Amino acid sequence: MTFRSIDVETKVGVDPDIVAGDVATMGSDEYFVNNSDKFDLIFIDGLHHSDQVERDILNAWRCLNRDGMIIIHDVKPLDEKCQRVPREQTAWTGDVWRAWYGLKKTYPKLRLDYIDERVGMAIINKSKHKISEGFVDNETSYEEYNSEKGWEV
């Protein structure tokens, strides 16, 4: 597991399906309800459903230190089948892209970056902007997103 190889003073992992001493076995909603800690970096690679990703972004935003950042995995599906919800195949990003694209469109002044790796990683840098629920883009088709390279900043 990559998590165990990260050498930092303090780290917290959350996963409802993993039982390990260094990972909290619970869903992210439950974790964030009970969390009072602040973080410099929060990595979101969870349920792969845009509505859950939106909640994770909003919860993570409230837990970030002033110059912290959120990294979201799976914003660049491999193909149309890879992004379908519910899951139809092994390689699956879900519709994480809907949360990322909606955030970009709704909050164009946010400091955002993109890492071009196999299924894409998006970076949201903490700023003074306030964000609130309702930014998931359910209007844009996957084909439009893909043709516009919507994952890029």
DSSP file (Angstrom, degrees, kcal/mol; ACC not computed):
  #  RESIDUE AA STRUCTURE BP1 BP2  ACC     N-H-->O    O-->H-N    N-H-->O    O-->H-N    TCO  KAPPA ALPHA  PHI   PSI    X-CA   Y-CA   Z-CA
    1    1 A M    >>        0   0    0      0, 0.0     4,-0.7     0, 0.0     3,-0.7   0.000 360.0 360.0 360.0 128.8    0.0    0.0    0.0
    2    2 A T  H >>  +     0   0    0      1,-0.2     3,-1.1     2,-0.2     4,-0.6   0.851 360.0  67.7 -58.1 -37.6    1.4    3.4   -1.0
    3    3 A F  H >4 S+     0   0    0      1,-0.3     3,-1.3     2,-0.2    -1,-0.2   0.883  96.6  52.8 -52.9 -44.2    0.1    5.0    2.2
    4    4 A R  H <4 S+     0   0    0     -3,-0.7    -1,-0.3     1,-0.3    -2,-0.2   0.761 103.5  57.9 -66.7 -24.7    2.5    3.1    4.4
    5    5 A S  H << S+     0   0    0     -3,-1.1     2,-0.6    -4,-0.7    -1,-0.3   0.540  79.5 103.4 -85.1  -5.4    5.5    4.2    2.3
    6    6 A I    <<  -     0   0    0     -3,-1.3     2,-1.0    -4,-0.6     5,-0.0  -0.684  62.2-153.2 -80.4 120.2    4.8    7.9    2.9
    7    7 A D        +     0   0    0     -2,-0.6     2,-0.3     3,-0.0    -1,-0.1  -0.752  40.1 129.7-102.2  90.1    7.3    9.1    5.4
    8    8 A V        -     0   0    0     -2,-1.0     3,-0.1     1,-0.1    -2,-0.0  -0.910  65.1-112.5-133.3 162.5    5.8   12.1    7.3
    9    9 A E  S    S+     0   0    0     -2,-0.3     2,-0.4     1,-0.2    -1,-0.1   0.923 101.0  18.6 -62.6 -46.4    5.4   12.9   10.9
   10   10 A T        +     0   0    0     -3,-0.1     2,-0.3     2,-0.0    -1,-0.2  -0.992  69.4 158.4-132.0 131.0    1.6   12.7   11.0
   11   11 A K        -     0   0    0     -2,-0.4     2,-0.4    -3,-0.1    28,-0.0  -0.993  18.2-160.8-148.6 150.7   -0.7   11.0    8.5
   12   12 A V        -     0   0    0     -2,-0.3     2,-0.4    11,-0.0    11,-0.1  -0.999   4.3-164.6-133.6 130.6   -4.3    9.6    8.5
   13   13 A G  E     -a   23   0A   0      9,-0.8    11,-3.6    -2,-0.4     2,-0.4  -0.912   3.2-165.0-112.5 144.9   -5.8    7.1    6.1
   14   14 A V  E     +a   24   0A   0     -2,-0.4    11,-0.2     9,-0.2    14,-0.1  -0.991  22.2 146.7-131.9 123.7   -9.5    6.5    5.9
   15   15 A D    >   -     0   0    0      9,-2.5     3,-0.8    -2,-0.4    12,-0.2  -0.888  37.0-151.7-158.0 123.5  -11.0    3.5    4.1
   16   16 A P  T 3  S+     0   0    0      0, 0.0    11,-0.1     0, 0.0     9,-0.1   0.680  98.8  46.6 -70.4 -15.2  -14.2    1.6    4.9
   17   17 A D  T 3  S+     0   0    0      9,-0.2     2,-0.5     2,-0.0     8,-0.1   0.457  95.7  80.6-107.5  -1.8  -12.8   -1.6    3.5
   18   18 A I    <   -     0   0    0     -3,-0.8     2,-0.7     6,-0.2    -3,-0.2  -0.911  55.1-162.5-112.1 130.0   -9.3   -1.8    5.0
   19   19 A V        +     0   0    0     -2,-0.5     2,-0.3     6,-0.1     5,-0.1  -0.917  38.5 132.5-108.1 105.5   -8.5   -3.0    8.5
   20   20 A A  B >   -B   23   0A   0     -2,-0.7     3,-1.4     3,-0.7     5,-0.1  -0.987  63.9-115.7-151.6 152.3   -5.1   -1.8    9.4
   21   21 A G  T 3  S+     0   0    0     -2,-0.3    -1,-0.1     1,-0.3    -2,-0.0   0.778 114.8  43.8 -62.0 -28.6   -3.5   -0.1   12.4
   22   22 A D  T 3  S+     0   0    0    -10,-0.1    -9,-0.8     2,-0.0     2,-0.4   0.290 105.2  71.5-102.9  10.5   -2.7    3.1   10.5
   23   23 A V  E <  S-aB  13  20A   0     -3,-1.4    -3,-0.7   -11,-0.1     2,-0.5  -0.992  78.0-129.2-128.7 129.5   -6.0    3.4    8.6
   24   24 A A  E     -a   14   0A   0    -11,-3.6    -9,-2.5    -2,-0.4     2,-1.5  -0.652  21.7-138.5 -75.7 122.2   -9.3    4.5   10.1
   25   25 A T        +     0   0    0     -2,-0.5     2,-0.3   -11,-0.2    -1,-0.1  -0.650  65.7  85.4 -87.7  88.9  -11.9    1.9    9.0
   26   26 A M  S    S-     0   0    0     -2,-1.5    -9,-0.2    -8,-0.1    -8,-0.1  -0.959  81.7 -81.0-169.0 167.2  -14.9    4.1    8.2
   27   27 A G     >  -     0   0    0     -2,-0.3     4,-2.1   -12,-0.2     5,-0.1  -0.393  42.0-112.7 -76.0 160.7  -16.3    6.2    5.4
   28   28 A S  H  > S+     0   0    0      1,-0.2     4,-2.8     2,-0.2     5,-0.2   0.865 114.9  57.3 -65.4 -36.5  -15.0    9.7    4.7
   29   29 A D  H  > S+     0   0    0      1,-0.2     4,-1.9     2,-0.2    -1,-0.2   0.944 109.6  45.4 -58.4 -46.8  -18.3   11.3    5.8
   30   30 A E  H  > S+     0   0    0      1,-0.2     4,-1.3     2,-0.2    -1,-0.2   0.905 112.9  51.1 -62.6 -42.2  -18.1    9.7    9.2
   31   31 A Y  H >X S+     0   0    0     -4,-2.1     4,-0.7     1,-0.2     3,-0.5   0.954 110.7  46.9 -60.4 -50.1  -14.4   10.6    9.5
   32   32 A F  H >< S+     0   0    0     -4,-2.8     3,-0.6     1,-0.2    -1,-0.2   0.840 105.3  59.9 -65.7 -33.2  -14.9   14.3    8.7
   33   33 A V  H 3< S+     0   0    0     -4,-1.9    -1,-0.2    -5,-0.2    -2,-0.2   0.879 115.3  35.5 -59.2 -37.4  -17.9   14.6   11.1
   34   34 A N  H << S+     0   0    0     -4,-1.3     2,-0.3    -3,-0.5    -1,-0.2   0.438  96.6 106.7 -97.7  -1.1  -15.6   13.6   14.0
   35   35 A N    <<  +     0   0    0     -4,-0.7    -3,-0.0    -3,-0.6    -4,-0.0  -0.613  28.0 163.7 -87.3 136.6  -12.4   15.3   12.8
   36   36 A S        +     0   0    0     -2,-0.3    -1,-0.1     2,-0.1     2,-0.1   0.320  47.3 107.5-123.8   1.5  -11.0   18.4   14.4
   37   37 A D        -     0   0    0      1,-0.0     2,-0.3     0, 0.0    -2,-0.0  -0.380  60.1-137.2 -79.4 158.8   -7.5   18.2   13.0
   38   38 A K        -     0   0    0     -2,-0.1     2,-0.3    26,-0.0    26,-0.2  -0.884  19.7-160.3-113.9 149.6   -6.0   20.4   10.3
   39   39 A F  E     -c   64   0B   0     24,-2.6    26,-3.2    -2,-0.3    29,-0.2  -0.918  26.9-150.0-132.3 153.8   -3.9   19.1    7.4
   40   40 A D  E    S+     0   0B   0     -2,-0.3    29,-2.2     1,-0.3     2,-0.4   0.743  92.3  23.0 -86.7 -29.3   -1.5   20.4    4.8
   41   41 A L  E     -c   69   0B   0     27,-0.2     2,-0.4     2,-0.0    -1,-0.3  -0.995  60.1-175.0-144.0 132.0   -2.5   17.8    2.2
   42   42 A I  E     -c   70   0B   0     27,-2.0    29,-2.7    -2,-0.4     2,-0.5  -0.995  11.7-157.5-128.1 126.2   -5.6   15.7    1.7
   43   43 A F  E     -c   71   0B   0     -2,-0.4     2,-0.6    27,-0.2    29,-0.2  -0.905   5.5-158.8-106.2 122.4   -5.7   13.1   -1.0
   44   44 A I  E     +c   72   0B   0     27,-3.5    29,-2.6    -2,-0.5    -2,-0.0  -0.899  35.1 139.3-107.0 116.9   -9.1   12.1   -2.3
   45   45 A D        +     0   0    0     -2,-0.6    29,-0.1    27,-0.2    -1,-0.1  -0.470  40.1 121.2-149.2  66.7   -9.4    8.7   -4.0
   46   46 A G  S    S-     0   0    0     27,-0.1     7,-0.0     3,-0.1    -2,-0.0   0.490  70.0 -13.8-107.6-122.6  -12.6    7.4   -2.7
   47   47 A L  S    S-     0   0    0      2,-0.1     3,-0.1     1,-0.1    49,-0.0   0.655  71.2-134.7 -67.8 -20.0  -16.0    6.2   -3.8
   48   48 A H        +     0   0    0      1,-0.3    47,-1.3    46,-0.1     2,-0.5   0.706  64.4 124.2  69.4  22.0  -15.6    7.6   -7.4
   49   49 A H    >>  -     0   0    0     45,-0.2     4,-2.4    46,-0.1     3,-0.6  -0.957  64.5-133.5-110.6 131.9  -19.1    9.0   -7.4
   50   50 A S  H 3> S+     0   0    0     -2,-0.5     4,-2.4     1,-0.3     5,-0.2   0.838 103.7  54.2 -56.9 -38.0  -19.3   12.8   -8.1
   51   51 A D  H 3> S+     0   0    0      1,-0.2     4,-1.8     2,-0.2    -1,-0.3   0.891 111.9  44.8 -65.6 -37.4  -21.7   13.5   -5.3
   52   52 A Q  H <> S+     0   0    0     -3,-0.6     4,-2.8     2,-0.2    -2,-0.2   0.881 111.2  53.4 -71.4 -37.9  -19.4   11.9   -2.8
   53   53 A V  H  X S+     0   0    0     -4,-2.4     4,-2.7     2,-0.2    -2,-0.2   0.905 107.1  52.5 -62.6 -40.6  -16.3   13.6   -4.3
   54   54 A E  H  X S+     0   0    0     -4,-2.4     4,-2.6    -5,-0.2    -1,-0.2   0.943 111.0  46.4 -59.6 -47.6  -18.1   16.9   -3.9
   55   55 A R  H  X S+     0   0    0     -4,-1.8     4,-2.8     1,-0.2     5,-0.2   0.909 112.2  51.2 -61.3 -41.2  -18.7   16.2   -0.2
   56   56 A D  H  X S+     0   0    0     -4,-2.8     4,-2.8     2,-0.2    -1,-0.2   0.909 110.5  48.6 -63.5 -41.2  -15.1   15.0    0.3
   57   57 A I  H  X S+     0   0    0     -4,-2.7     4,-2.7     2,-0.2    -2,-0.2   0.947 113.6  46.5 -62.2 -48.4  -13.8   18.3   -1.3
   58   58 A L  H  X S+     0   0    0     -4,-2.6     4,-1.5     2,-0.2    -2,-0.2   0.920 115.9  45.0 -62.0 -44.3  -16.1   20.4    0.9
   59   59 A N  H  X S+     0   0    0     -4,-2.8     4,-0.8    -5,-0.2    -1,-0.2   0.915 114.2  49.0 -65.2 -42.6  -15.1   18.5    4.0
   60   60 A A  H >X S+     0   0    0     -4,-2.8     3,-0.9    -5,-0.2     4,-0.5   0.895 105.3  58.7 -63.6 -40.4  -11.4   18.5    3.1
   61   61 A W  H >< S+     0   0    0     -4,-2.7     3,-1.0     1,-0.3    -1,-0.2   0.889 104.8  50.5 -55.9 -42.0  -11.5   22.3    2.4
   62   62 A R  H 3< S+     0   0    0     -4,-1.5    -1,-0.3     1,-0.2    -2,-0.2   0.723 111.4  49.3 -69.8 -20.7  -12.7   22.9    6.0
   63   63 A C  H << S+     0   0    0     -3,-0.9   -24,-2.6    -4,-0.8     2,-0.2   0.377  88.1 109.2-100.5   3.1   -9.8   20.8    7.4
   64   64 A L  E <<  -c   39   0B   0     -3,-1.0   -24,-0.2    -4,-0.5     2,-0.0  -0.567  67.3-124.0 -84.3 142.5   -7.0   22.4    5.4
   65   65 A N  E >   -     0   0B   0    -26,-3.2     3,-2.1    -2,-0.2    61,-0.1  -0.295  46.0 -86.9 -67.7 168.2   -4.3   24.6    6.9
   66   66 A R  E 3  S+     0   0B   0      1,-0.3    -1,-0.1    -2,-0.0    -2,-0.1   0.834 128.3  29.2 -51.7 -44.2   -4.0   28.0    5.3
   67   67 A D  E 3  S+     0   0B   0     58,-0.1    -1,-0.3     2,-0.0   -27,-0.1   0.065  97.3 128.3-105.7  24.4   -1.6   27.0    2.5
   68   68 A G  E <   -     0   0B   0     -3,-2.1    58,-2.9   -29,-0.2     2,-0.3  -0.112  41.7-149.7 -75.6 174.0   -2.8   23.4    2.2
   69   69 A M  E     -cD  41 125B   0    -29,-2.2   -27,-2.0    56,-0.2     2,-0.4  -0.988   8.8-141.3-146.2 155.3   -4.0   21.5   -0.8
   70   70 A I  E     -cD  42 124B   0     54,-2.6    54,-2.8    -2,-0.3     2,-0.5  -0.951  13.7-159.2-113.9 133.9   -6.3   18.8   -1.9
   71   71 A I  E     -cD  43 123B   0    -29,-2.7   -27,-3.5    -2,-0.4     2,-0.5  -0.969   5.7-162.3-114.1 130.3   -5.3   16.3   -4.5
   72   72 A I  E     -cD  44 122B   0     50,-2.8    50,-2.5    -2,-0.5     3,-0.3  -0.949   7.3-150.3-114.3 125.8   -8.1   14.4   -6.4
   73   73 A H  E     + D   0 121B   0    -29,-2.6    48,-0.2    -2,-0.5   -27,-0.1  -0.620  69.8  32.1 -91.0 152.7   -7.4   11.2   -8.2
   74   74 A D        +     0   0    0     46,-1.5    23,-0.4    -2,-0.2    22,-0.3   0.816  62.7 136.7  78.7  35.7   -9.2    9.9  -11.3
   75   75 A V        +     0   0    0     45,-1.2    45,-0.2    -3,-0.3    46,-0.1   0.504  67.3  57.9 -88.6  -2.9  -10.2   13.2  -13.0
   76   76 A K  S    S-     0   0    0     43,-2.9    -1,-0.2    44,-0.3    -2,-0.1  -0.768  80.3-152.6-128.2  85.6   -9.3   11.9  -16.5
   77   77 A P        -     0   0    0      0, 0.0     3,-0.1     0, 0.0     6,-0.1  -0.205  17.6-129.7 -57.2 147.9  -11.2    8.7  -17.3
   78   78 A L  S    S-     0   0    0      1,-0.2     2,-0.3     2,-0.0     3,-0.0   0.834  82.0 -25.0 -66.9 -33.4   -9.4    6.3  -19.7
   79   79 A D  S  > S-     0   0    0      1,-0.1     4,-0.7     0, 0.0     3,-0.3  -0.941  78.8 -78.3-165.7-179.9  -12.6    6.1  -21.9
   80   80 A E  T >4 S+     0   0    0     -2,-0.3     3,-0.9     1,-0.2     4,-0.4   0.883 125.5  51.5 -62.0 -41.1  -16.4    6.5  -21.7
   81   81 A K  G >4 S+     0   0    0      1,-0.2     3,-1.1     2,-0.2     7,-0.4   0.839 101.6  62.8 -64.9 -32.6  -17.0    3.1  -20.1
   82   82 A C  G 34 S+     0   0    0     -3,-0.3    11,-2.1     1,-0.2    12,-1.7   0.725 105.0  46.7 -65.5 -22.8  -14.4    3.8  -17.4
   83   83 A Q  G << S+     0   0    0     -3,-0.9    -1,-0.2    -4,-0.7    -2,-0.2   0.445  83.5 119.8-101.8  -0.8  -16.5    6.8  -16.1
   84   84 A R    <   -     0   0    0     -3,-1.1     4,-0.2    -4,-0.4    10,-0.2  -0.396  61.1-119.1 -70.5 140.1  -19.9    5.1  -16.0
   85   85 A V  S    S+     0   0    0      2,-0.1     2,-0.2    -2,-0.1    -2,-0.0  -0.994  96.1  43.7-121.2 124.0  -21.7    4.9  -12.7
   86   86 A P  S    S-     0   0    0      0, 0.0     8,-0.0     0, 0.0    -2,-0.0   0.467 110.1-101.4 -78.2 166.8  -22.5    2.3  -11.6
   87   87 A R        +     0   0    0     -2,-0.2    -2,-0.1     1,-0.1    -5,-0.1  -0.257  41.8 173.4 -58.6 134.7  -19.2    0.5  -12.3
   88   88 A E        +     0   0    0     -7,-0.4     2,-0.3    -4,-0.2    -1,-0.1   0.491  61.4  25.3-119.4 -10.7  -19.2   -1.9  -15.3
   89   89 A Q  S    S-     0   0    0     -8,-0.2    -1,-0.2     1,-0.1     0, 0.0  -0.922  79.9-102.2-150.8 170.2  -15.5   -2.9  -15.5
   90   90 A T  S    S+     0   0    0     -2,-0.3     2,-0.6    -3,-0.1    -1,-0.1   0.958 106.3  65.2 -65.3 -53.2  -12.3   -3.4  -13.5
   91   91 A A  S    S+     0   0    0     -3,-0.1     2,-0.4     2,-0.0    -3,-0.2  -0.624  76.3 161.0 -73.0 115.6  -10.6   -0.2  -14.7
   92   92 A W        +     0   0    0     -2,-0.6    -9,-0.2     1,-0.1   -10,-0.1  -0.973  35.1 166.1-149.1 125.7  -12.9    2.5  -13.2
   93   93 A T    >   -     0   0    0    -11,-2.1     3,-0.9    -2,-0.4   -10,-0.2   0.535  38.7-153.6-104.6 -15.2  -12.6    6.2  -12.4
   94   94 A G  T 3   -     0   0    0    -12,-1.7     3,-0.4     1,-0.2   -45,-0.2  -0.273  50.7 -50.4  65.4-163.2  -16.3    6.8  -12.0
   95   95 A D  T >> S+     0   0    0    -47,-1.3     3,-1.5     1,-0.2     4,-0.7  -0.148  87.9 131.0-102.2  39.4  -17.6   10.2  -12.6
   96   96 A V  H X>  +     0   0    0     -3,-0.9     4,-1.8   -22,-0.3     3,-1.0   0.855  65.6  70.0 -52.4 -36.5  -15.1   12.0  -10.4
   97   97 A W  H 3> S+     0   0    0     -3,-0.4     4,-3.2   -23,-0.4     5,-0.3   0.798  87.7  63.0 -56.4 -31.0  -14.6   14.3  -13.4
   98   98 A R  H <> S+     0   0    0     -3,-1.5    39,-2.1     2,-0.2     4,-1.9   0.887 105.7  44.7 -63.8 -38.4  -18.0   15.8  -12.9
   99   99 A A  H <X S+     0   0    0     -3,-1.0     4,-2.3    -4,-0.7    -2,-0.2   0.934 116.6  46.1 -69.6 -45.9  -17.0   17.2   -9.5
  100  100 A W  H  X S+     0   0    0     -4,-1.8     4,-2.3     2,-0.2    -2,-0.2   0.941 115.9  44.5 -61.8 -49.2  -13.6   18.5  -10.8
  101  101 A Y  H  X S+     0   0    0     -4,-3.2     4,-2.3     1,-0.2     5,-0.2   0.901 113.8  50.4 -65.3 -41.4  -15.1   20.1  -13.9
  102  102 A G  H  X S+     0   0    0     -4,-1.9     4,-2.7    -5,-0.3     5,-0.2   0.890 109.5  51.0 -63.1 -40.0  -18.0   21.6  -12.0
  103  103 A L  H  X S+     0   0    0     -4,-2.3     4,-2.5     2,-0.2    -2,-0.2   0.930 110.6  49.2 -62.6 -45.7  -15.6   23.1   -9.4
  104  104 A K  H  < S+     0   0    0     -4,-2.3    -2,-0.2     1,-0.2    -1,-0.2   0.908 116.2  42.2 -59.4 -43.8  -13.5   24.6  -12.2
  105  105 A K  H  < S+     0   0    0     -4,-2.3    -2,-0.2     1,-0.2    -1,-0.2   0.875 118.3  44.1 -73.8 -37.6  -16.5   26.2  -13.9
  106  106 A T  H  < S+     0   0    0     -4,-2.7    -2,-0.2     1,-0.2    -1,-0.2   0.837 125.2  31.4 -77.2 -33.6  -18.2   27.4  -10.7
  107  107 A Y    ><  +     0   0    0     -4,-2.5     3,-1.8    -5,-0.2    -1,-0.2  -0.611  65.3 164.3-125.8  70.8  -15.1   28.8   -9.0
  108  108 A P  T 3  S+     0   0    0      0, 0.0     4,-0.1     0, 0.0    -1,-0.1   0.657  73.5  61.3 -66.4 -14.2  -12.8   30.0  -11.8
  109  109 A K  T 3  S+     0   0    0     -3,-0.1    20,-0.1     2,-0.1    -5,-0.1   0.488  77.6 112.1 -91.7  -2.0  -10.7   32.1   -9.4
  110  110 A L  S <  S-     0   0    0     -3,-1.8     2,-0.9    -7,-0.2    16,-0.1  -0.374  79.4-111.9 -65.1 149.0   -9.6   29.0   -7.4
  111  111 A R  E     +E  125   0B   0     14,-0.6    14,-2.9    -2,-0.0     2,-0.3  -0.762  52.2 171.7 -83.9 106.7   -5.9   28.2   -7.6
  112  112 A L  E     +E  124   0B   0     -2,-0.9     2,-0.3    12,-0.2    12,-0.2  -0.882  15.3 179.5-122.0 149.0   -6.0   24.9   -9.5
  113  113 A D  E     -E  123   0B   0     10,-2.2    10,-2.8    -2,-0.3     2,-0.4  -0.904  13.9-144.1-139.4 168.6   -3.4   22.6  -11.0
  114  114 A Y  E     -E  122   0B   0     -2,-0.3     2,-0.6     8,-0.2     8,-0.2  -1.000   1.9-154.8-140.1 136.6   -3.3   19.3  -12.9
  115  115 A I  E     -E  121   0B   0      6,-3.2     6,-2.1    -2,-0.4     2,-1.5  -0.959  19.8-139.9-110.4 119.9   -0.9   16.4  -12.9
  116  116 A D        +     0   0    0     -2,-0.6     2,-0.2     4,-0.2     6,-0.0  -0.631  47.5 137.5 -85.4  90.8   -1.0   14.4  -16.2
  117  117 A E  S >  S-     0   0    0     -2,-1.5     3,-1.6     4,-0.0   -41,-0.0  -0.700  72.8 -66.8-122.2 179.7   -0.7   10.8  -15.1
  118  118 A R  T 3  S+     0   0    0      1,-0.3    -2,-0.0    -2,-0.2     3,-0.0   0.784 132.7   9.7 -39.8 -55.1   -2.6    7.8  -16.3
  119  119 A V  T 3  S-     0   0    0      1,-0.1   -43,-2.9   -44,-0.0   -44,-0.3   0.183 115.3-109.9-115.5  15.5   -6.1    8.8  -14.9
  120  120 A G    <   -     0   0    0     -3,-1.6   -46,-1.5   -45,-0.2   -45,-1.2   0.588  20.5-135.0  73.6 139.6   -5.2   12.4  -13.9
  121  121 A M  E     -DE  73 115B   0     -6,-2.1    -6,-3.2   -48,-0.2     2,-0.4  -0.999  14.2-154.8-128.6 133.4   -4.8   14.1  -10.6
  122  122 A A  E     -DE  72 114B   0    -50,-2.5   -50,-2.8    -2,-0.4     2,-0.5  -0.833   5.1-151.3-107.0 144.1   -6.3   17.5   -9.9
  123  123 A I  E     -DE  71 113B   0    -10,-2.8   -10,-2.2    -2,-0.4     2,-0.5  -0.967   6.5-167.8-119.8 128.7   -4.9   19.9   -7.3
  124  124 A I  E     -DE  70 112B   0    -54,-2.8   -54,-2.6    -2,-0.5     2,-0.4  -0.970  13.9-151.1-113.8 118.2   -7.0   22.5   -5.4
  125  125 A N  E     -DE  69 111B   0    -14,-2.9   -14,-0.6    -2,-0.5   -56,-0.2  -0.757  24.0-110.3 -92.4 133.1   -4.9   25.0   -3.5
  126  126 A K        +     0   0    0    -58,-2.9     2,-0.3    -2,-0.4    -1,-0.1  -0.319  50.0 158.4 -60.3 138.5   -6.4   26.5   -0.3
  127  127 A S        -     0   0    0      2,-0.3   -17,-0.1   -60,-0.0   -59,-0.1  -0.832  57.3 -88.8-146.6-176.3   -7.3   30.2   -0.7
  128  128 A K  S    S+     0   0    0     -2,-0.3    -2,-0.1     2,-0.1   -62,-0.0   0.574  88.0 113.5 -78.5  -8.9   -9.6   32.7    0.9
  129  129 A H        -     0   0    0    -20,-0.1     2,-0.4     1,-0.1    -2,-0.3  -0.295  63.5-135.2 -62.7 145.8  -12.5   31.7   -1.5
  130  130 A K        -     0   0    0      2,-0.0     2,-0.4     0, 0.0    -1,-0.1  -0.857  19.6-165.8-100.4 139.0  -15.5   30.1    0.0
  131  131 A I        -     0   0    0     -2,-0.4     2,-0.3   -73,-0.1   -28,-0.0  -0.943   6.1-175.5-123.2 149.5  -16.9   27.0   -1.8
  132  132 A S        -     0   0    0     -2,-0.4     3,-0.2     1,-0.1   -74,-0.0  -0.908  33.3 -75.5-140.2 167.4  -20.3   25.5   -1.2
  133  133 A E  S    S+     0   0    0     -2,-0.3    -1,-0.1     1,-0.2   -78,-0.0  -0.104  95.9  61.8 -63.1 158.9  -22.2   22.4   -2.3
  134  134 A G        +     0   0    0    -83,-0.1    -1,-0.2     3,-0.0   -83,-0.0   0.594  62.6 114.5 103.4  14.6  -23.9   22.2   -5.7
  135  135 A F        +     0   0    0     -3,-0.2   -29,-0.2     2,-0.1   -30,-0.2   0.572  36.4 119.5 -95.2  -7.4  -20.9   22.5   -8.0
  136  136 A V        -     0   0    0    -34,-0.1     2,-0.9     1,-0.1   -37,-0.2  -0.352  63.5-132.5 -58.1 132.3  -21.1   19.0   -9.6
  137  137 A D        +     0   0    0    -39,-2.1   -35,-0.1     1,-0.2    -1,-0.1  -0.786  38.9 160.4 -92.7 103.8  -21.5   19.4  -13.4
  138  138 A N        +     0   0    0     -2,-0.9    -1,-0.2     1,-0.1    -2,-0.1   0.320  67.3  66.1-100.8   6.1  -24.3   17.0  -14.5
  139  139 A E  S    S+     0   0    0    -41,-0.1     2,-0.2     2,-0.1    -1,-0.1   0.820  80.5  81.0 -95.9 -37.3  -25.0   18.9  -17.7
  140  140 A T  S    S-     0   0    0    -42,-0.1     2,-0.1     1,-0.1   -39,-0.0  -0.498  75.9-131.5 -75.3 137.0  -21.7   18.3  -19.7
  141  141 A S     >  -     0   0    0     -2,-0.2     4,-2.4     1,-0.1     5,-0.2  -0.481  20.3-115.4 -82.0 158.7  -21.4   15.0  -21.5
  142  142 A Y  H  > S+     0   0    0      1,-0.2     4,-3.0     2,-0.2     5,-0.2   0.895 117.3  57.2 -58.1 -40.0  -18.3   12.9  -21.1
  143  143 A E  H  > S+     0   0    0      2,-0.2     4,-2.6     1,-0.2    -1,-0.2   0.902 108.3  45.8 -60.5 -42.5  -17.6   13.4  -24.8
  144  144 A E  H  > S+     0   0    0      2,-0.2     4,-2.4     1,-0.2    -1,-0.2   0.947 113.6  49.1 -63.7 -48.7  -17.6   17.2  -24.4
  145  145 A Y  H  <>S+     0   0    0     -4,-2.4     5,-3.1     1,-0.2     4,-0.4   0.920 114.6  45.3 -56.1 -46.8  -15.4   17.0  -21.3
  146  146 A N  H ><5S+     0   0    0     -4,-3.0     3,-0.9     3,-0.2    -1,-0.2   0.910 113.2  48.5 -66.5 -43.9  -13.0   14.7  -23.1
  147  147 A S  H 3<5S+     0   0    0     -4,-2.6    -1,-0.2     1,-0.3    -2,-0.2   0.833 115.0  45.7 -68.2 -31.0  -12.9   16.8  -26.3
  148  148 A E  T 3<5S-     0   0    0     -4,-2.4    -1,-0.3    -5,-0.2    -2,-0.2   0.479 108.6-125.5 -85.7  -2.7  -12.3   20.0  -24.4
  149  149 A K  T X 5 -     0   0    0     -3,-0.9     3,-1.8    -4,-0.4    -3,-0.2   0.962  39.2-179.1  51.2  53.6   -9.6   18.2  -22.2
  150  150 A G  T 3 < +     0   0    0     -5,-3.1    -4,-0.1     1,-0.3    -1,-0.1   0.619  68.4  68.6 -60.9 -15.2  -11.7   19.4  -19.2
  151  151 A W  T 3  S+     0   0    0     -6,-0.3    -1,-0.3    -5,-0.1    -2,-0.1   0.779  85.4  85.4 -76.1 -25.7   -9.2   17.8  -16.8
  152  152 A E    <         0   0    0     -3,-1.8   -30,-0.0     1,-0.1   -39,-0.0  -0.322 360.0 360.0 -76.1 159.2   -6.5   20.4  -17.7
  153  153 A V              0   0    0    -39,-0.1    -1,-0.1    -2,-0.0   -41,-0.1   0.384 360.0 360.0-102.4 360.0   -6.3   23.8  -16.0
